[in-house]
Amino acid sequence: VQSPLRGEIRLQSDHDLARDSRTACEWQSFVNNQAKLQSAFKAAFKKLSVLGHNINNLIDCSEVIPEPPNVKVKPATFPAGITHADVEQACATTPFPTLATDPGPATSVAPVPPS
């Protein structure tokens, strides 16, 4: 799927989740809401981790997984060269949040060297 950033790869599934009328508003609600995003990701990952397994046959060893450190999260911004006008608004009930644009030349991603 084409990305607005030169050199960036965008997953078709991310593109579709962000634009489908059943998921667009929830996807958009994660902007500047790191705690909500983390909670939703944790719940989805937990469901996927046992998919195809009988949970009664599993051994819970989650105590060996360390707690992640708290990270200071800065407010979301558009990459340099991208503005609110570039947003493909998909949530019909809530406008896209207002974000600042990072200063500097248009953001690009370094090309992947050939293998």
DSSP file (Angstrom, degrees, kcal/mol; ACC not computed):
  #  RESIDUE AA STRUCTURE BP1 BP2  ACC     N-H-->O    O-->H-N    N-H-->O    O-->H-N    TCO  KAPPA ALPHA  PHI   PSI    X-CA   Y-CA   Z-CA
    1    1 A V              0   0    0      0, 0.0     9,-0.8     0, 0.0     2,-0.1   0.000 360.0 360.0 360.0 135.7    0.0    0.0    0.0
    2    2 A Q        -     0   0    0      7,-0.1     7,-0.1     2,-0.0     0, 0.0  -0.363 360.0-154.7 -65.7 139.2    1.4    3.4   -0.9
    3    3 A S        -     0   0    0      5,-0.3     4,-0.1     2,-0.2     5,-0.1  -0.821  23.0-127.9-111.4 152.5    2.6    5.5    2.0
    4    4 A P  S    S+     0   0    0      0, 0.0     2,-0.6     0, 0.0    -1,-0.1   0.693  93.6  78.2 -71.8 -15.9    2.9    9.3    2.1
    5    5 A L  S >  S-     0   0    0    103,-0.0     3,-2.0   101,-0.0    -2,-0.2  -0.834  91.1-118.4 -97.4 124.9    6.5    8.9    3.2
    6    6 A R  B 3  S+a  108   0A   0    101,-0.6   103,-3.1    -2,-0.6     3,-0.1  -0.386  98.7  14.1 -59.8 128.4    9.0    8.1    0.5
    7    7 A G  T 3  S+     0   0    0      1,-0.3     2,-0.3   101,-0.2    -1,-0.3   0.302  96.6 125.3  90.7  -8.9   10.6    4.8    1.2
    8    8 A E    <   -     0   0    0     -3,-2.0     2,-0.5    -5,-0.1    -5,-0.3  -0.611  51.9-142.6 -87.3 144.4    8.2    3.7    3.8
    9    9 A I        -     0   0    0     -2,-0.3     2,-0.5    -3,-0.1    -7,-0.1  -0.897  13.4-162.3-102.5 132.6    6.3    0.4    3.6
   10   10 A R        -     0   0    0     -9,-0.8     2,-0.2    -2,-0.5    -7,-0.0  -0.964  19.2-124.5-116.2 130.8    2.7    0.4    4.8
   11   11 A L     >  -     0   0    0     -2,-0.5     4,-2.3     1,-0.1     5,-0.2  -0.512  11.5-134.8 -73.4 138.0    1.0   -2.9    5.6
   12   12 A Q  H  > S+     0   0    0      1,-0.2     4,-2.7    -2,-0.2     5,-0.2   0.885 106.5  55.8 -57.7 -39.7   -2.3   -3.5    3.8
   13   13 A S  H  > S+     0   0    0      2,-0.2     4,-2.6     1,-0.2    -1,-0.2   0.897 107.6  47.5 -63.7 -40.3   -3.9   -4.7    7.0
   14   14 A D  H  > S+     0   0    0      2,-0.2     4,-2.2     1,-0.2    -1,-0.2   0.923 112.0  50.7 -64.5 -43.6   -3.0   -1.4    8.8
   15   15 A H  H  X S+     0   0    0     -4,-2.3     4,-0.8     1,-0.2    -2,-0.2   0.929 113.5  45.1 -57.0 -47.1   -4.3    0.6    5.8
   16   16 A D  H >X S+     0   0    0     -4,-2.7     4,-2.1     1,-0.2     3,-0.7   0.898 111.2  51.4 -68.7 -41.6   -7.6   -1.4    5.9
   17   17 A L  H 3< S+     0   0    0     -4,-2.6    10,-0.3     1,-0.2    -1,-0.2   0.886 109.6  51.4 -61.5 -38.5   -8.1   -1.1    9.7
   18   18 A A  H 3< S+     0   0    0     -4,-2.2    -1,-0.2    -5,-0.2    -2,-0.2   0.690 120.1  33.8 -72.7 -17.9   -7.6    2.6    9.6
   19   19 A R  H << S+     0   0    0     -4,-0.8     2,-0.2    -3,-0.7    -2,-0.2   0.589  86.5 105.7-116.4 -14.4  -10.2    3.1    6.8
   20   20 A D  S >X S-     0   0    0     -4,-2.1     4,-2.8     1,-0.1     3,-1.5  -0.500  70.9-131.2 -71.0 136.0  -12.9    0.4    7.5
   21   21 A S  T 34 S+     0   0    0      1,-0.3     4,-0.3     2,-0.2    -1,-0.1   0.740 105.6  56.9 -61.8 -22.4  -16.0    2.0    8.9
   22   22 A R  T 34 S+     0   0    0      1,-0.1    -1,-0.3     2,-0.1     4,-0.1   0.696 124.4  18.7 -80.5 -18.6  -16.1   -0.7   11.6
   23   23 A T  T <> S+     0   0    0     -3,-1.5     4,-2.8    -7,-0.2     5,-0.2   0.529  96.6  92.6-127.6 -12.6  -12.6    0.1   12.9
   24   24 A A  H  X S+     0   0    0     -4,-2.8     4,-2.6     1,-0.2    67,-0.3   0.886  89.6  46.4 -59.2 -44.2  -11.7    3.6   11.7
   25   25 A C  H  > S+     0   0    0     -4,-0.3     4,-1.8     2,-0.2    -1,-0.2   0.901 114.4  47.5 -68.9 -39.3  -12.9    5.5   14.8
   26   26 A E  H  > S+     0   0    0      2,-0.2     4,-0.5     1,-0.2    -2,-0.2   0.932 112.9  49.4 -64.5 -44.6  -11.3    3.1   17.2
   27   27 A W  H >< S+     0   0    0     -4,-2.8     3,-1.2   -10,-0.3     4,-0.2   0.926 112.2  48.2 -58.4 -46.1   -8.0    3.2   15.3
   28   28 A Q  H >< S+     0   0    0     -4,-2.6     3,-1.8     1,-0.2    -1,-0.2   0.820  99.9  67.4 -65.0 -31.4   -8.1    7.0   15.2
   29   29 A S  H 3< S+     0   0    0     -4,-1.8    -1,-0.2     1,-0.3    -2,-0.2   0.652  87.4  68.9 -67.0 -13.7   -8.9    7.1   19.0
   30   30 A F  T X< S+     0   0    0     -3,-1.2     3,-2.2    -4,-0.5    -1,-0.3   0.657  70.7 112.1 -77.4 -15.5   -5.4    5.8   19.6
   31   31 A V  T <  S-     0   0    0     -3,-1.8    -3,-0.0     1,-0.3    -4,-0.0  -0.435  98.9  -6.6 -61.9 123.5   -3.8    9.1   18.4
   32   32 A N  T 3  S+     0   0    0     -2,-0.2    -1,-0.3    42,-0.1     2,-0.1   0.715 113.4 101.4  60.3  24.3   -2.2   10.7   21.5
   33   33 A N    <>  +     0   0    0     -3,-2.2     4,-2.2     1,-0.1     3,-0.3  -0.563  38.1 163.1-133.0  70.0   -3.7    8.0   23.8
   34   34 A Q  H  > S+     0   0    0      1,-0.2     4,-2.8     2,-0.2     5,-0.2   0.856  74.0  55.4 -58.0 -40.4   -0.8    5.7   24.4
   35   35 A A  H  > S+     0   0    0      1,-0.2     4,-2.2     2,-0.2    -1,-0.2   0.905 109.3  46.7 -62.8 -41.5   -2.4    4.0   27.4
   36   36 A K  H  > S+     0   0    0     -3,-0.3     4,-2.5     2,-0.2     5,-0.2   0.913 112.9  49.6 -66.5 -42.6   -5.5    3.1   25.4
   37   37 A L  H  X S+     0   0    0     -4,-2.2     4,-2.6    -7,-0.2    -2,-0.2   0.930 112.2  47.7 -61.1 -45.9   -3.3    1.8   22.5
   38   38 A Q  H  X S+     0   0    0     -4,-2.8     4,-2.6     1,-0.2    -2,-0.2   0.901 111.9  49.7 -63.6 -41.1   -1.2   -0.3   24.9
   39   39 A S  H  X S+     0   0    0     -4,-2.2     4,-2.2    -5,-0.2    -1,-0.2   0.924 113.4  45.2 -63.9 -45.2   -4.3   -1.7   26.7
   40   40 A A  H  X S+     0   0    0     -4,-2.5     4,-2.4     2,-0.2    -2,-0.2   0.895 113.8  49.8 -65.9 -40.2   -5.9   -2.7   23.4
   41   41 A F  H  X S+     0   0    0     -4,-2.6     4,-2.9    -5,-0.2     5,-0.2   0.919 110.2  50.9 -63.8 -43.8   -2.7   -4.2   22.0
   42   42 A K  H  X S+     0   0    0     -4,-2.6     4,-2.2     1,-0.2    -2,-0.2   0.922 111.8  47.0 -60.2 -45.7   -2.2   -6.2   25.2
   43   43 A A  H  X S+     0   0    0     -4,-2.2     4,-2.0     2,-0.2    -1,-0.2   0.915 114.6  46.1 -64.2 -43.7   -5.7   -7.6   25.0
   44   44 A A  H  X S+     0   0    0     -4,-2.4     4,-2.5     1,-0.2    -2,-0.2   0.908 112.5  50.3 -66.0 -41.7   -5.4   -8.5   21.3
   45   45 A F  H  X S+     0   0    0     -4,-2.9     4,-2.1     1,-0.2    -1,-0.2   0.884 108.6  53.0 -64.4 -38.4   -1.9  -10.1   21.9
   46   46 A K  H  X S+     0   0    0     -4,-2.2     4,-0.8    -5,-0.2    -1,-0.2   0.924 110.3  47.4 -62.8 -44.0   -3.3  -12.2   24.7
   47   47 A K  H >< S+     0   0    0     -4,-2.0     3,-0.8     1,-0.2     4,-0.4   0.927 114.2  46.7 -62.3 -44.8   -6.1  -13.5   22.5
   48   48 A L  H >< S+     0   0    0     -4,-2.5     3,-0.8     1,-0.2    -1,-0.2   0.822 102.5  64.9 -67.7 -30.6   -3.7  -14.3   19.7
   49   49 A S  H 3< S+     0   0    0     -4,-2.1    -1,-0.2     1,-0.2    -2,-0.2   0.743 110.8  35.6 -67.8 -22.2   -1.2  -16.0   22.0
   50   50 A V  T X< S+     0   0    0     -4,-0.8     3,-2.4    -3,-0.8    -1,-0.2   0.374  83.4 132.8-110.5   3.5   -3.7  -18.8   22.9
   51   51 A L  T <  S+     0   0    0     -3,-0.8     3,-0.1    -4,-0.4    -3,-0.1  -0.343  80.0  12.5 -57.4 126.3   -5.3  -19.1   19.5
   52   52 A G  T 3  S+     0   0    0      1,-0.3     2,-0.3    -2,-0.1    -1,-0.3   0.504 110.8 102.6  84.6   4.5   -5.5  -22.7   18.5
   53   53 A H  S <  S-     0   0    0     -3,-2.4     2,-0.8     5,-0.0    -1,-0.3  -0.878  74.8-123.4-119.3 151.9   -4.6  -23.9   22.0
   54   54 A N    >   -     0   0    0     -2,-0.3     3,-2.3     1,-0.1     4,-0.3  -0.856  22.7-151.8 -87.3 112.3   -6.6  -25.3   24.9
   55   55 A I  G >  S+     0   0    0     -2,-0.8     3,-1.0     1,-0.3    -1,-0.1   0.739  92.1  65.8 -62.9 -20.8   -5.7  -22.9   27.7
   56   56 A N  G 3  S+     0   0    0      1,-0.2    -1,-0.3    -3,-0.1    -2,-0.0   0.691  99.5  52.7 -71.9 -16.9   -6.3  -25.6   30.3
   57   57 A N  G <  S+     0   0    0     -3,-2.3     2,-0.2     2,-0.1    -1,-0.2   0.412  95.2  91.3 -95.7   0.6   -3.3  -27.5   28.8
   58   58 A L    <   -     0   0    0     -3,-1.0     2,-0.5    -4,-0.3    -8,-0.0  -0.636  69.7-133.8 -98.7 154.4   -0.9  -24.5   29.1
   59   59 A I        -     0   0    0     -2,-0.2     2,-0.7     2,-0.0    -2,-0.1  -0.928  21.0-130.3-106.2 126.1    1.4  -23.5   31.9
   60   60 A D        +     0   0    0     -2,-0.5     3,-0.1     1,-0.1    -2,-0.0  -0.651  39.7 157.8 -78.2 112.9    1.3  -19.9   32.9
   61   61 A C    >   +     0   0    0     -2,-0.7     3,-1.8     1,-0.1     4,-0.2  -0.022  29.4 124.0-121.4  28.8    4.9  -18.6   33.1
   62   62 A S  G >   +     0   0    0      1,-0.3     3,-1.5     2,-0.2    -1,-0.1   0.687  58.2  77.0 -65.2 -17.4    4.0  -14.9   32.7
   63   63 A E  G 3  S+     0   0    0      1,-0.3    -1,-0.3    -3,-0.1    -2,-0.1   0.713  87.7  59.8 -66.9 -17.2    5.9  -14.1   35.9
   64   64 A V  G <  S+     0   0    0     -3,-1.8    -1,-0.3     2,-0.1    -2,-0.2   0.580  83.6  93.1 -85.4  -8.5    9.2  -14.5   34.0
   65   65 A I  S <  S-     0   0    0     -3,-1.5    -3,-0.0    -4,-0.2     2,-0.0  -0.756  79.5-130.4 -86.0 119.8    8.2  -11.7   31.6
   66   66 A P        -     0   0    0      0, 0.0    -2,-0.1     0, 0.0    -1,-0.0  -0.299  20.8-104.7 -70.4 152.7    9.6   -8.4   33.0
   67   67 A E        -     0   0    0      1,-0.1     3,-0.1     3,-0.0     0, 0.0  -0.580  41.6-115.0 -69.9 133.7    7.5   -5.3   33.3
   68   68 A P        -     0   0    0      0, 0.0    -1,-0.1     0, 0.0     3,-0.1  -0.422  33.8-104.9 -69.7 148.6    8.4   -2.9   30.6
   69   69 A P        -     0   0    0      0, 0.0     2,-0.3     0, 0.0     0, 0.0  -0.375  37.8-100.2 -69.9 152.0    9.9    0.4   31.8
   70   70 A N        -     0   0    0     -3,-0.1     2,-0.4    -2,-0.1    -3,-0.0  -0.555  40.8-158.0 -70.2 135.0    7.8    3.5   31.7
   71   71 A V        -     0   0    0     -2,-0.3     2,-0.6    -3,-0.1    -1,-0.0  -0.954  17.8-123.7-119.7 134.0    8.6    5.6   28.7
   72   72 A K        -     0   0    0     -2,-0.4     2,-0.5     1,-0.0    -2,-0.0  -0.662  31.1-156.3 -76.1 121.2    8.0    9.3   28.4
   73   73 A V        -     0   0    0     -2,-0.6     3,-0.1   -41,-0.0   -39,-0.1  -0.869   2.7-145.5-105.4 127.1    5.8    9.7   25.3
   74   74 A K        -     0   0    0     -2,-0.5   -42,-0.1     1,-0.1     3,-0.1  -0.556  37.8 -86.1 -84.4 155.7    5.8   13.0   23.4
   75   75 A P        -     0   0    0      0, 0.0    -1,-0.1     0, 0.0   -44,-0.0  -0.245  54.2 -94.9 -58.4 148.7    2.5   14.1   21.7
   76   76 A A        -     0   0    0     -3,-0.1    24,-0.5    23,-0.0     2,-0.3  -0.328  48.0-179.2 -63.8 146.0    1.9   12.7   18.2
   77   77 A T  E     -b  100   0B   0     22,-0.2    24,-0.2    -3,-0.1     3,-0.0  -0.943  31.5-105.4-138.7 160.9    3.0   15.0   15.3
   78   78 A F  E     -b  101   0B   0     22,-3.0    24,-2.9    -2,-0.3     3,-0.1  -0.667  46.3-104.3 -80.3 145.2    2.9   14.7   11.6
   79   79 A P    >   -     0   0    0      0, 0.0     3,-2.3     0, 0.0    -1,-0.1  -0.330  53.9 -76.5 -63.1 154.2    6.3   14.0   10.0
   80   80 A A  T 3  S+     0   0    0      1,-0.3    27,-2.7    23,-0.2     3,-0.1  -0.263 123.4  26.2 -51.7 133.4    8.0   17.0    8.3
   81   81 A G  T 3  S+     0   0    0     21,-0.4     2,-0.4     1,-0.3    -1,-0.3   0.313 103.0  97.6  93.1  -8.2    6.3   17.7    5.0
   82   82 A I    <   +     0   0    0     -3,-2.3    -1,-0.3    20,-0.2     2,-0.2  -0.919  48.6 176.6-114.7 139.8    2.9   16.2    6.0
   83   83 A T    >   -     0   0    0     -2,-0.4     3,-2.0    -3,-0.1     4,-0.3  -0.762  49.8 -87.7-131.5 178.4   -0.1   18.2    7.3
   84   84 A H  G >  S+     0   0    0      1,-0.3     3,-1.6    -2,-0.2    12,-0.1   0.805 121.5  67.8 -56.9 -30.1   -3.7   17.7    8.3
   85   85 A A  G 3  S+     0   0    0      1,-0.3    -1,-0.3     3,-0.1    -3,-0.0   0.714  93.4  59.1 -64.5 -20.0   -4.6   18.2    4.7
   86   86 A D  G <  S+     0   0    0     -3,-2.0    -1,-0.3     2,-0.1     2,-0.2   0.539  80.1 111.1 -86.1  -7.3   -2.9   14.8    3.9
   87   87 A V    <   -     0   0    0     -3,-1.6     2,-1.2    -4,-0.3     9,-0.0  -0.493  63.9-143.4 -72.3 131.9   -5.1   12.8    6.3
   88   88 A E        -     0   0    0     -2,-0.2     2,-0.2     2,-0.0    -1,-0.1  -0.769  25.8-144.4 -91.3  89.0   -7.5   10.4    4.6
   89   89 A Q        +     0   0    0     -2,-1.2   -70,-0.0     1,-0.2   -65,-0.0  -0.360  35.6 159.1 -62.0 123.1  -10.4   11.0    7.1
   90   90 A A        +     0   0    0    -72,-0.2     2,-0.6    -2,-0.2   -65,-0.2   0.605  44.8  89.9-120.2 -21.7  -12.2    7.7    7.6
   91   91 A C        -     0   0    0    -67,-0.3     3,-0.1     3,-0.2     5,-0.1  -0.708  56.6-165.3 -82.2 118.1  -14.0    8.1   11.0
   92   92 A A  S    S+     0   0    0     -2,-0.6    -1,-0.2     1,-0.2   -71,-0.0   0.686  81.1  44.7 -78.3 -17.9  -17.4    9.6   10.2
   93   93 A T  S    S+     0   0    0      1,-0.2    -1,-0.2     2,-0.0    -2,-0.0   0.644 112.0  41.3-104.8 -16.0  -18.3   10.7   13.7
   94   94 A T  S    S-     0   0    0     -3,-0.1    -1,-0.2     3,-0.0    -3,-0.2  -0.995  77.7-123.6-136.9 129.6  -15.1   12.3   15.1
   95   95 A P        -     0   0    0      0, 0.0     3,-0.1     0, 0.0    -3,-0.1  -0.336  41.5 -94.4 -67.3 153.9  -12.7   14.7   13.3
   96   96 A F        -     0   0    0      1,-0.1     3,-0.1    -5,-0.1   -67,-0.0  -0.437  52.3 -97.1 -65.7 139.9   -9.1   13.7   13.2
   97   97 A P        -     0   0    0      0, 0.0     2,-0.5     0, 0.0    -1,-0.1  -0.188  37.1-107.9 -58.3 150.5   -7.1   15.3   16.1
   98   98 A T        -     0   0    0     -3,-0.1     2,-0.3   -21,-0.0     0, 0.0  -0.712  45.4-179.2 -80.5 123.6   -5.2   18.4   15.4
   99   99 A L        -     0   0    0     -2,-0.5   -15,-0.2    -3,-0.1   -22,-0.2  -0.931  25.4-121.7-124.9 147.7   -1.4   17.7   15.3
  100  100 A A  E     -b   77   0B   0    -24,-0.5   -22,-3.0    -2,-0.3     2,-0.5  -0.411  28.6-121.4 -76.0 162.8    1.6   19.9   14.8
  101  101 A T  E     -b   78   0B   0    -24,-0.2   -21,-0.1    -2,-0.1   -18,-0.1  -0.927  25.5-113.8-108.5 132.7    4.0   19.1   12.0
  102  102 A D        -     0   0    0    -24,-2.9   -21,-0.4    -2,-0.5   -20,-0.2  -0.345  37.5-115.0 -60.1 141.9    7.6   18.4   12.7
  103  103 A P        +     0   0    0      0, 0.0   -23,-0.2     0, 0.0    -1,-0.1  -0.284  69.5  50.9 -73.8 164.5    9.9   21.1   11.3
  104  104 A G  S    S-     0   0    0      3,-0.0   -23,-0.2   -24,-0.0     3,-0.1  -0.451  92.5 -24.7 108.3-176.9   12.5   20.5    8.6
  105  105 A P  S    S-     0   0    0      0, 0.0   -25,-0.2     0, 0.0     3,-0.1  -0.261  87.2 -70.1 -68.4 159.3   12.6   19.0    5.1
  106  106 A A        -     0   0    0      1,-0.1   -25,-0.3   -25,-0.1     2,-0.2  -0.192  58.5-111.1 -51.8 135.3   10.1   16.4    4.1
  107  107 A T        +     0   0    0    -27,-2.7  -101,-0.6    -3,-0.1     2,-0.3  -0.462  41.8 173.7 -71.7 137.2   10.6   13.1    5.9
  108  108 A S  B     -a    6   0A   0     -2,-0.2     2,-0.4  -103,-0.2  -101,-0.2  -0.956  27.4-125.9-138.2 160.9   11.9   10.1    3.9
  109  109 A V        -     0   0    0   -103,-3.1     3,-0.1    -2,-0.3  -101,-0.0  -0.897  33.6-107.4-108.5 134.3   13.0    6.7    4.9
  110  110 A A        -     0   0    0     -2,-0.4    -1,-0.0     1,-0.1     2,-0.0  -0.325  42.9-106.4 -59.5 138.3   16.3    5.4    3.7
  111  111 A P        -     0   0    0      0, 0.0    -1,-0.1     0, 0.0  -103,-0.0  -0.317  31.2-109.9 -66.4 149.9   16.0    2.8    1.0
  112  112 A V        -     0   0    0   -105,-0.1     3,-0.1    -3,-0.1  -105,-0.0  -0.672  37.0-117.2 -78.0 128.3   16.6   -0.8    1.8
  113  113 A P        -     0   0    0      0, 0.0    -1,-0.1     0, 0.0    -3,-0.0  -0.355  36.3 -97.4 -65.8 147.6   19.9   -2.0    0.2
  114  114 A P              0   0    0      0, 0.0     0, 0.0     0, 0.0     0, 0.0  -0.298 360.0 360.0 -63.7 149.5   19.4   -4.8   -2.4
  115  115 A S              0   0    0     -3,-0.1    -3,-0.0     0, 0.0     0, 0.0   0.445 360.0 360.0 -98.9 360.0   20.1   -8.3   -1.0
